[in-house]
């Protein structure tokens, strides 16, 4: 379909595809099996300025927005969703800074993030605070010249690999989630350590760890915006970032459809390619329909985010839910088209199916986001 991409958008899309095809594809199976962070590919993305595609030019980026970030994420996910989420979380970890940080904070961190000198991560989730983000317990106690951070964050993407972390912690426990604030924390901060590397079903090239804070000092100048703004900033951040999960799902689905289509053309049974059988060809047709519908919704939502529209929470949730559900079904169907060999690690579709599942879970489970969508509909007038 024609989406009238600008020259910048065509360029970043092609650059991302080239890097994914040339640099990531040869490493995909090995990194998945060894559960290794794709440092060399992240460096390639930095060298081509794609790490800063969403960062303004004044801070060393390419000056794009949500849509350009989605284009890159989609192309990387077509080959490996583990790499793609490592890339996308680098953006997630710096978006609150970009949207709400002081000029001094932006000048201090964003150029290094854009050039790949430093990677970023975002930390909200805790053992008792998953879908219920309001249940966080990590505290940031105010001292004369800053804060003392205590607590544990769980399931943090890029944990241990990132250099800069945006941490959501309670600066006023009495106010509950209304007392949460956002703090920038450097990796070398005293008392800041990491738990074990989690062993996951999919996205194994992405590293997931606990973040552990024991009396970790954070300077006052590392507070983003002001105290008590952590939760509303986070919710706004997820509205902006969920199209990126949709783009990850679209890229995954694209890779799975391409693999299934190629295999169906080559695999012969009963004297003819299996794509000749209506049962298979209709399955492929349904996969393509879901994929194009998901892409159209994700692209339109990303452009809405970039348009300056104030409220896009419902649309953002829709894009993430629809695309991730589509990716899960498309990758399951891709394995089915491959038959027995699709279940084997010699072929990429079993990995794609494993990778797709997480897109229905993180940055808001699809069940929670259906509540968000329903709430938006109740308030909407047509």
C-alpha positions in Angstrom: 0.0 0.0 0.0 1.1 3.6 -0.6 1.7 5.6 2.5 3.3 8.7 0.9 6.5 8.5 2.8 8.8 11.5 2.8 12.4 11.2 1.6 13.6 11.0 5.2 11.1 8.3 6.0 12.1 6.3 2.9 15.8 6.7 3.8 15.5 5.5 7.4 13.3 2.6 6.4 15.8 1.4 3.8 18.8 1.9 6.1 17.1 -0.1 8.8 16.2 -2.9 6.4 19.7 -3.0 5.1 21.2 -3.3 8.6 18.7 -5.9 9.7 19.3 -8.0 6.6 23.0 -7.7 6.4 24.1 -7.4 10.0 21.3 -9.0 12.1 20.1 -11.9 9.9 23.4 -13.8 10.1 23.4 -13.5 13.9 19.7 -14.1 14.6 19.7 -17.7 15.5 22.9 -17.6 17.5 21.9 -14.6 19.6 18.5 -16.2 20.2 20.1 -19.4 21.4 22.8 -17.8 23.5 20.5 -15.0 24.7 23.1 -12.3 23.9 22.6 -8.6 23.6 23.2 -7.5 19.9 25.8 -4.8 20.8 27.4 -4.9 17.4 24.1 -4.3 15.6 23.2 -1.5 18.0 26.5 0.1 17.1 25.6 -0.1 13.4 22.4 1.7 14.1 24.3 4.3 16.0 26.8 4.8 13.2 24.0 5.4 10.7 22.2 7.9 13.1 19.1 5.6 13.5 19.4 5.6 17.3 18.5 9.3 17.2 15.9 9.2 14.5 13.3 10.6 16.9 15.6 13.1 18.6 15.6 16.8 17.4 18.6 17.9 15.3 19.7 20.4 17.9 20.5 17.4 20.2 22.3 15.4 17.4 19.3 13.5 16.1 17.6 13.2 12.7 14.6 15.2 13.8 11.9 12.6 13.1 9.1 11.5 15.4 6.9 8.6 16.4 6.3 7.6 12.8 10.0 7.5 11.8 10.7 5.5 15.0 8.0 3.0 14.0 9.4 2.6 10.5 12.8 1.6 11.9 11.3 -0.7 14.6 9.2 -2.4 11.9 12.1 -3.2 9.7 14.2 -4.5 12.5 11.4 -6.6 13.8 11.0 -8.2 10.4 14.3 -9.9 11.1 14.5 -10.0 14.9 12.1 -8.7 17.5 14.7 -9.0 20.2 16.9 -6.5 18.5 14.0 -4.3 17.7 12.8 -4.0 21.4 16.4 -3.3 22.5 16.4 -0.4 20.0 12.9 0.8 20.9 13.4 0.8 24.6 16.4 3.0 24.1 13.8 5.5 22.9 11.4 4.7 25.6 14.1 5.4 28.2 14.7 8.9 26.9 11.2 10.0 25.8 10.2 11.5 29.2 13.5 13.4 29.2 12.7 14.6 25.6 9.2 15.6 26.5 9.5 17.0 30.0 13.2 17.3 30.8 15.0 20.6 31.4 17.2 22.1 28.7 20.2 21.3 30.9 19.1 17.6 31.2 18.5 17.4 27.4 21.9 18.8 26.6 23.6 16.5 29.1 22.0 13.2 27.9 20.3 13.4 24.5 23.4 13.9 22.3 25.1 10.8 23.7 21.9 8.8 23.3 21.6 10.0 19.7 25.1 9.0 18.9 24.9 5.7 20.7 27.5 6.6 23.3 25.0 5.8 25.9 21.9 3.5 25.9 18.8 4.2 27.8 16.1 2.2 29.7 12.8 2.9 31.5 11.8 1.3 34.8 8.2 1.3 36.2 7.3 -2.4 36.7 7.8 -4.1 40.1 6.9 -7.5 41.5 3.6 -6.2 42.8 3.1 -3.5 40.2 2.5 -4.8 36.7 -0.8 -3.9 35.2 -1.5 -2.1 38.5 1.2 0.6 38.1 -0.1 2.4 41.1 1.2 -0.3 43.4 4.9 0.7 43.0 6.9 0.6 46.3 10.3 2.0 45.2 11.0 5.2 47.1 13.1 8.3 46.5 13.6 10.0 49.9 14.4 13.7 49.7 17.7 14.7 51.2 19.4 18.1 51.3 21.1 17.8 47.9 19.0 15.1 46.2 17.3 11.7 46.8 18.1 8.3 48.3 16.6 5.6 46.1 15.5 2.2 47.6 13.6 -0.6 45.9 13.6 -3.1 43.1 12.3 -2.9 39.6 11.5 -6.0 37.7 11.5 -7.2 34.0 13.4 -4.2 32.8 14.5 -4.3 29.1 18.1 -3.3 28.6 18.7 -3.8 32.3 22.4 -3.9 32.9 23.2 -2.9 29.3 21.8 0.7 29.4 23.9 3.5 30.8 20.9 5.8 31.7 17.7 4.8 33.5 14.5 6.7 33.9 13.1 5.4 37.3 9.6 6.0 38.5 9.7 6.1 42.3 7.7 7.5 45.2 8.9 10.8 46.5 5.8 11.1 48.7 4.5 7.7 50.0 1.5 9.3 51.7 0.1 10.4 48.3 0.5 7.0 46.7 0.9 7.1 42.9 0.2 10.9 43.0 3.5 11.1 44.9 5.5 9.3 42.2 8.3 11.1 40.4 10.7 10.5 37.5 14.4 10.4 38.2 17.4 10.0 35.8 19.8 7.4 37.3 23.3 6.7 35.9 24.5 3.1 35.7 27.5 3.8 37.9 25.4 5.2 40.8 26.6 3.7 44.2 24.2 1.1 45.5 22.7 0.4 42.1 23.1 -3.3 41.0 21.4 -5.7 38.7 19.6 -9.1 39.3 20.0 -12.2 37.1 19.4 -12.1 33.4 15.8 -13.5 32.9 15.4 -16.5 30.7 12.5 -15.8 28.4 10.2 -17.6 25.9 11.0 -15.1 23.2 12.9 -11.9 22.3 16.0 -13.6 23.7 18.4 -11.1 22.1 16.9 -8.5 24.4 18.2 -8.5 27.9 15.8 -8.3 30.8 17.0 -7.9 34.4 16.0 -6.6 37.8 17.2 -3.2 38.9 18.1 -3.1 42.6 18.6 0.2 44.6 20.1 0.2 48.1 20.5 3.7 49.4 21.5 5.0 45.9 22.1 8.7 45.8 20.5 10.7 43.0 21.3 14.4 42.5 18.4 16.9 42.7 19.1 18.0 39.2 18.2 14.5 37.9 14.5 15.0 38.8 12.5 15.3 35.6 9.9 18.1 35.7 8.7 18.2 39.3 7.8 15.9 42.1 4.5 14.1 41.8 4.5 14.2 38.0 5.9 10.7 37.4 2.6 8.8 36.9 0.9 11.3 34.5 4.1 11.6 32.5 4.4 7.8 32.3 0.8 7.4 31.1 1.4 10.0 28.4 4.7 8.3 27.5 2.9 5.0 26.9 0.4 6.7 24.7 3.3 7.8 22.6 5.2 4.5 22.7 2.4 2.0 22.1 2.4 2.5 18.3 6.0 1.3 18.5 4.9 -2.0 19.9 2.3 -2.1 17.1 5.2 -1.5 14.6 7.2 -4.3 16.2 4.2 -6.6 15.8 3.7 -5.5 12.1 7.4 -6.2 11.4 7.2 -9.6 13.0 4.1 -10.4 11.0 5.7 -9.2 7.8 8.7 -11.5 8.3 6.4 -14.5 9.1 4.2 -13.9 6.1 7.2 -13.6 3.8 8.7 -16.8 5.1 5.4 -18.7 4.9 4.8 -17.5 1.4 8.2 -18.5 0.1 7.9 -21.9 1.7 4.4 -22.5 0.3 5.7 -21.8 -3.2 8.6 -24.2 -2.8 7.1 -27.1 -0.8 5.6 -29.8 -3.1 3.0 -32.3 -1.9 0.8 -34.5 -4.1 2.8 -33.3 -7.1 2.3 -29.5 -6.7 3.3 -26.6 -4.5 1.2 -26.4 -1.4 0.2 -22.8 -2.2 -2.0 -24.3 -4.9 -4.2 -25.8 -2.3 -7.1 -23.6 -1.2 -6.7 -24.4 2.5 -3.1 -23.0 2.4 -3.8 -20.1 0.0 -6.7 -18.9 2.0 -4.6 -19.0 5.2 -2.0 -16.8 3.5 -4.7 -14.5 2.2 -6.0 -14.0 5.8 -2.5 -13.4 7.0 -2.0 -10.7 4.5 -5.3 -9.0 5.3 -4.5 -8.9 9.0 -1.1 -7.6 8.3 -2.1 -4.7 6.0 -4.9 -3.7 8.4 -2.5 -3.6 11.3 0.0 -1.6 9.4 -2.6 1.0 8.3 -3.8 1.4 11.9 -0.2 1.7 13.3 0.9 4.2 10.7 -2.2 6.4 11.1 -1.8 6.4 14.8 1.9 7.2 14.7 1.1 10.2 12.4 -1.7 11.3 14.8 0.9 11.3 17.6 3.2 13.5 15.5 0.4 15.8 14.5 0.3 17.5 17.9 -3.2 16.2 18.7 -3.6 16.3 22.5 -5.5 13.1 23.1 -4.7 9.9 21.3 -4.8 7.4 24.2 -7.7 5.3 22.7 -6.2 5.2 19.2 -2.7 4.3 20.6 -4.2 1.4 22.6 -6.2 0.2 19.5 -3.0 0.2 17.4 -1.1 -1.9 19.9 -3.9 -4.3 20.6 -4.9 -5.0 17.0 -1.4 -5.3 15.7 -0.2 -7.6 18.4 -3.2 -9.9 18.2 -2.7 -9.9 14.4 1.0 -10.8 14.8 0.3 -13.6 17.2 -2.3 -15.2 14.8 -0.1 -14.6 11.7 3.0 -16.3 13.3 0.9 -19.2 14.5 -0.4 -19.6 11.0 3.1 -19.3 9.5 4.2 -22.3 11.7 1.1 -24.2 10.4 2.0 -23.5 6.8 5.4 -24.9 7.4 4.0 -28.0 9.0 6.4 -30.2 11.0 9.5 -28.3 10.0 8.0 -25.1 11.2 8.2 -26.4 14.7 11.9 -26.9 14.4 14.6 -24.3 15.2 16.1 -24.8 11.7 13.4 -22.4 10.4 12.7 -18.9 11.7 8.9 -19.1 12.1 9.0 -20.8 15.5 11.2 -18.0 16.8 8.8 -15.4 15.4 5.9 -17.1 17.1 7.7 -17.1 20.4 8.7 -13.4 19.9 5.1 -12.4 19.0 3.6 -13.4 22.3 5.2 -10.6 24.4 3.7 -7.9 22.2 0.3 -8.8 23.7 1.7 -8.4 27.2 4.2 -5.5 27.6 3.4 -1.8 27.7 -0.1 -2.8 28.9 -1.6 -6.2 28.4 -4.2 -6.4 25.7 -6.9 -7.0 28.3 -6.0 -3.8 30.2 -5.9 -1.9 27.0 -9.3 -3.0 26.0 -10.4 -1.3 29.2 -8.6 1.8 28.1 -10.4 1.7 24.7 -13.8 1.1 26.3 -13.2 4.0 28.7 -12.3 6.2 25.7 -15.5 5.2 23.9 -17.6 6.1 26.9 -16.3 9.6 26.8 -16.4 9.9 23.0 -19.1 11.8 21.1 -19.7 11.0 17.4 
